[in-house]
């Protein structure tokens, strides 16, 4: 099983979504440096308890990311843009001497590409509206051309509970993910 460095965040990330990161801790500066030199990526995992600074426990699913852009900021900050690539399940973890979390992972299968079903027009409209929201401008999204892309982008933008986000991340069938998202939207509409 492959072992990859893990980057715990208080925000979930899904495949096909670009997320900006501000790197300042020494262990993560090393992670980015080694990743860039090797032309590889790392795992982004959602924090279950604890914080982004220090030690945190994480959910058992994550997304492998690649760095798509970076720049050196003021005061030693490193600005990095990462793109979510593929999902994984964490089988085991341990920490390096500097506290960097490493995970032994199993890759989750990618389902075959499926077009966005016609009955998802309402979800496409919701996504378009969410993308217009000013606070979403730091996230970058590719055009929606598959059911997978629609489900991942909605999962990224909707105010879902962390447990729901992890359930969506673990769901292989994009149509099941879309049905779950639609059910959450219906529940909110009736609350």
GIMO-V196237 format. One record per residue. OMEGA is omega in whole degrees, -180 to 180 (* if undefined). Layout:
{{OMEGA} {OMEGA}}
This chain:
{{180} {175} {-180} {173} {-178} {179} {-180} {178} {175} {178} {177} {175} {-178} {179} {177} {-179} {176} {-176} {175} {176} {172} {-175} {178} {179} {-176} {-178} {-179} {171} {176} {179} {-179} {179} {-179} {179} {-180} {180} {-176} {-176} {-178} {179} {179} {-179} {172} {-178} {-179} {180} {177} {175} {-175} {-178} {-179} {176} {-177} {-178} {180} {170} {-172} {173} {-174} {178} {179} {-179} {174} {-178} {171} {178} {-180} {178} {176} {176} {178} {180} {178} {175} {175} {178} {175} {179} {-175} {171} {178} {178} {176} {-176} {-175} {-176} {176} {173} {178} {179} {-178} {178} {168} {-177} {171} {180} {-178} {177} {179} {-179} {177} {-178} {169} {-171} {171} {-180} {175} {-177} {174} {180} {176} {180} {177} {177} {176} {-180} {-180} {-179} {179} {179} {178} {178} {176} {178} {177} {180} {179} {179} {179} {-179} {180} {-177} {-173} {-177} {-178} {-174} {180} {177} {178} {-177} {173} {175} {-180} {179} {179} {175} {177} {-178} {179} {-178} {-178} {-179} {175} {179} {180} {-170} {-177} {180} {-178} {172} {180} {-180} {179} {179} {-179} {177} {178} {180} {-179} {-179} {-177} {-175} {-178} {178} {174} {177} {-180} {177} {178} {179} {179} {178} {177} {179} {178} {180} {180} {-179} {-178} {179} {*}}
